[in-house]
């Protein structure tokens, strides 16, 4: 068996193991529950007032549903970072890595298995949340190509967030700290264009919102789903995602090698 085939086989085995553990610990329920609760809260509690403040002719709850859904989709992706970080830290602290080192398995398959499950879960949760938004009255104008682009962008962003969460899970000293380290990823959509237009923010906050990575990602989702102007959001989103994924991958690989070389 070639090295590539062996790595693919072992990574698939690790992915199945991680998926079973995610289901057993109900971590995917948490990843799905947060965006669903936020969507219902912002639409039915705050949506009427927030929608009237958007400055669009129709206003109201339906207008805010269309505005806030892209931000909720990004939270659905970012929410998986906590699950992945916890799962990686559990592997590091419960001794299973020492057992893997005694077995004839591809060295990188442990982390690859976490990444594969994290990306698949994120895309699945995005699909469920988008379906719920449609049931609530969201009427996207996206055609098949735009929906395909939404799936691709979701997978690309999820890849970046998952590698970052793997790196955070490797440096965390305990499961408790692993659950806290990815918390800023859940807050960034609130400090961007996810819930209010950045034009309504104070100058300093507006500058941060315009240049932080999640704003172009949200704007790209909004443009693909509702024909809102995209500008350079696609290019910036791809650049941020690839940059975060590459930097996080190198960080995770170095941290993992330090652990497994001990």
Secondary structure, DSSP 8 states (H G I E B T S, - for coil): --HHHHHHHHHHHHHHHHHHHHHHTTHHHHHHHHHHHHHHHHHHTSHHHHHHTT--SS-HHHHHHHHHHHHHHHHHHHHHHHHHHHHHHHHHHSSHHHHHHTS---TTHHHHHHHHHHHHHHHHHHHHHHHHHHHHT------HHHHHHHHHHHHHHHHHHHHHHHHHHHH-SSHHHHHHHTHHHHHHGGGTTSSS-GGGS-HHHHHHHHHSHHHHHHHHHHHHHH----TTHHHHHHHHHHHHHHHHHHHHHHHHHHHHT-
